[in-house]
Amino acid sequence: MTPELVPGVTVLGNLAIDIIDGAPPSPGGCASFAGVALEAVEVLGHIVAMGAPDDHELFDEVLDRFGDIVRFLPSDRTSGFRLDYDDTDHRRMSVDAIGPVWTAADIDTDDPRTTWIHLAPLMRTDFPAGTLAHLAARGHRIAYDGQGLVRADRLGPLTLDRNFSPDLLQHLDILKLAEDEAVIVADGDFDASTAEWLGVPEIVVTYGSEGCDIYKDGTVVRVPAAWRVLGVQTTGAGDMFTACYVANRADGADPHRAAELASELVARELQKRVEVGSPDRV
């Protein structure tokens, strides 16, 4: 029996312990950054994240700030990453720990009731194709962060490749790819033929401060970034953008307007980091 759904978006993903430029551990994963996006849109929004209970204390500030829209589920481990920035747009990443795998049973335990689900995988193994099929069978529309297509599930320096299962694409309504991910998926320049080959109805390829391209209905439209914020570290910017984009789509905005609003939100949040001198926190 499919649940009765209401307009809105639920963000699902793993918690992550981030070590950024050698600093002490900080909250990571989409759950740590998506709250600002959901607060900015007048549509029902929830965030559900998994991580080991012993690590939940690190994320108390996320719960304190966003309250009831955030829920943590227990798991046997927590994802972990090291991020070292050369400048604001380039970073080196390594994988310290691979997080839990979401199953159909985990979905039913949380029992999300929003029309949209945004999946925010940190690694390729986070959301298997069977879990996506289960979400679709429940009647949800599914958005998916494309880093889950290209991040190989191995420890050490982050490995990106295109060895993903096509089954991961079958039930997607929106696919978001960062520029480096798009190049890997396309095995070269990402264009309309690549979008057609992937078969996802709506694909957003982001280019950081250069804006994004939206592929839909056989066309591609470039949406410029709201404004450029210099001298700031950008961890979580992609999570904020995508969560805001999907929330606005759930609220009825067309893709172009959703991208504009998401870009404006990210620029504002990055500007706050500059002003408070805390580039590693939202």
N, C-alpha and C positions, 0 to 999 in steps of 0.2 A: 504494500500500500504506500503510495507516494504521499509525502507530507504536504499540507497546505502552506504555500510560500507567500511571503509578503515582500514588497519592493525593498531592496537594500542589498548590502554586500557583507559577506563574512570572509575575513582574511584568515587563511590557514597556513601555518608554517612552523618550522622548528626554531626554538631559541638558539642563539649562538653566543659564545663567549669570544669577544674580539680583543685582540691585543694590537693596538694601532701605534705604529712607530715606536714600539718598545714601552709604551705607557702601561699602567696597571690595567687589568681586565676591565672591559666595559660591555654593556648590553649590546647585543647584535641580533641579526635576523630581522625579518620584516616586521615582526611583532613589536620591536623596539622603536620603529620609525613610522609605522602606518597610522598611529593614533592621531597625529596632527592632520593627516589627510581626511580621516573619517570625521573629525571634529569640524572640518571646514565645509562639509557638504551636508545639506539638510535632508539626509536620507538615513534610514536605519543602518547602523554599522556595528560589526563585532570583530574582534580579533581573538583567535584561538591558537595557542602555541604549545608545543611539547618540549619538555626538557627534564633532566633529572631533578627530583625535588631538592636534593642537596645544593643545587645551583640556583634555585629560585630566588634566594635572597639578593643575588646580584641584580635582579630585575625588579626589585621593590620600587624603584623610582618610576618604572613604567606603570606599575599598578597604581602608585600614588597619584601620578599625573592623569591617567586616563580612566581610572576607576572601573565601573561596571562594564565598560565595553571590552575589557580585556579578561581573558580566562586562560589559565595555564593547565595543561593536562600533564600528568606524570609519565615519565618514560625511564628507561634504564640508562640513558646517557644524554649528553648535551653536545651539540655541534660546537666546534672551536676553530678559529681562524687567526692567522697573523697577517696583518696588512701593513705594508711599508710604502709610503708615498714618495715618489720622486718629485712630483709637483701636483697641482690640484687635479689633473686629469689622468695621471698615470700612477699605477700602483703595482706592487708585487704582492702576491698572496700565497700563503701556504695553508694546508689543512692540518690542524692538530687533532681533530676528532670528527668522526662522521656521525651525524645524528640519527634519530629513530626513523623507521619507515611507517608511514601512515597507511592503515588498512581500512577496509570497509567497516570493520567493527569500530575503529576509532571514530569514523564519520558518524556512525549511528549512536555512539556514546555521546558525542557532542550534540547531535541532532540539529544542525543548522536549519533555520527556517527562512533564509533570505533567498530572493530570486537569483542573485549572483553569488558565486564563490570565486574568490581570488586565491589561487594556489601560488605560494611563494617558496618554491623549493630552493634549498641551498646546495644540494647535490642531486645528481640524476636519480638516485635511489629513493629520494624522500617520498615521492608520490608515484607508485607503480600505475601502469595502464589500467589494471583492474579497479583501482581506487577511483580513477577518473570515470570509468564506465559506471561505477556505482553512483557517483555524484550525478551523472547525467540521467541515470535511471530514476533518481529521486526527483528529477525535474529542474535541477539547477542549470543555469548558464555558467560557463566556466571560463575564467581568465587565468592565464598561466605565464609566470615569469620564465623566459627562455633560458636563463642560466641553468635551469633544470634539464635542459636538453644537452648542454655542452660540457658540464662539469663532471668529469670522471670521478667515480667513487674510490679514491685512493688517497692515502696520507702522504704528506710531504708537499713539495711545490705544486700549486694548483695546476692540474692538467686539463686542458680544453681539447675536445675532439668532437666529431660529428657521428659517433657510434651510438646514437639514440635509436630507440625503437619507434618506427612510424606509428605504432599503436598509441603512443603518447599524444599524437595530434588529432586522433579520430574524433574526440568529443569536445574539442576546444572551440570556444566562440571568439576569444581574443587571445592573441599571442604577443607578448612584448619581448623584444630583443634589443639589447644594447649593441652598439656598433661592432665591437669585437666579437660578440656572439653571432651576429648576423653574418659576418664574414666567414666564420667557421661553418655555420649551417649551410651557407650557399657554396662553400668551397671556393670563394672568390667574392666578387662584387654582388651584393644583394640587390635584386631588381624585381620587376613585375613577374618575370618568368619563375623566379624562385618562390615568390609569394603564391603563384598559381600551383606550383609543384607541392608546396606544403599543404595547401588545401584548407587552411584556416580562414574563416570568413573575414576576420579583421586582424591585421597585423600592424603593430606599432614598432618602428625601429628608431631608437633614440640615439642622438649624437651629442649628448652633453650640452654644452653652451651653444651648440649650433642648431638646436631644435630637434624635431623628429619628423619622420615620414610615416604616413598612414596609408596602408594598402587595404582597399575595400572595394568590392564590386568591380574589379578589373581596373581600378584607377589608383594613382598614387598622388598624395597631396603633402607638401612640405608645410609644417607649422613651425615658425621661428620660435626660439626661446624667448621668454618674457624679457629678460635682461641678463647680462653676464655679471656674475659675482666672482671677483678675483681674490686670490690670497686666502682661500679657505679649503679645508679638506672635506671631501664630498661623500664620505661613507653614509649610506642610507638614502642618498638622493634618489636613486633609482627606485627604491622601495616606496618612498613618498610619492614620487611621480605616478607610479603604476597604481598604487592604492587610490590616489585621488582621481586618476583617469577612470578607473573602473567604478568608483563610487558615483562619479558624475554621469557615467553611462547608465548606471542603475537608476539615477535620478531623472533620466530622460534627455540628457544632453546628447547632441550628435557628436561624432568622433572629433571633429575639428574643434568644437567648443570645449569638449572634455580635455583635449590636449592643451589648449590655451590656459584653462583653469589650473591644470596640473603643473604646467610650467611656471605660472605665477606663484603657486604655493611653494614650489621648490626654491625659487629665487628668494622669496621672503624668508624662508627658513634658513637658507645659507647666509643671507644677510644678517640674520640674528646671530649666527655663529661668529661672524666677523665682529659684530658690535659688542658681544659679551666676552670675546676672546676665548671661547671654548669650542674649537673646531670639531671636537670629537663627540659632541653631544647635541641632541636636538633641543 
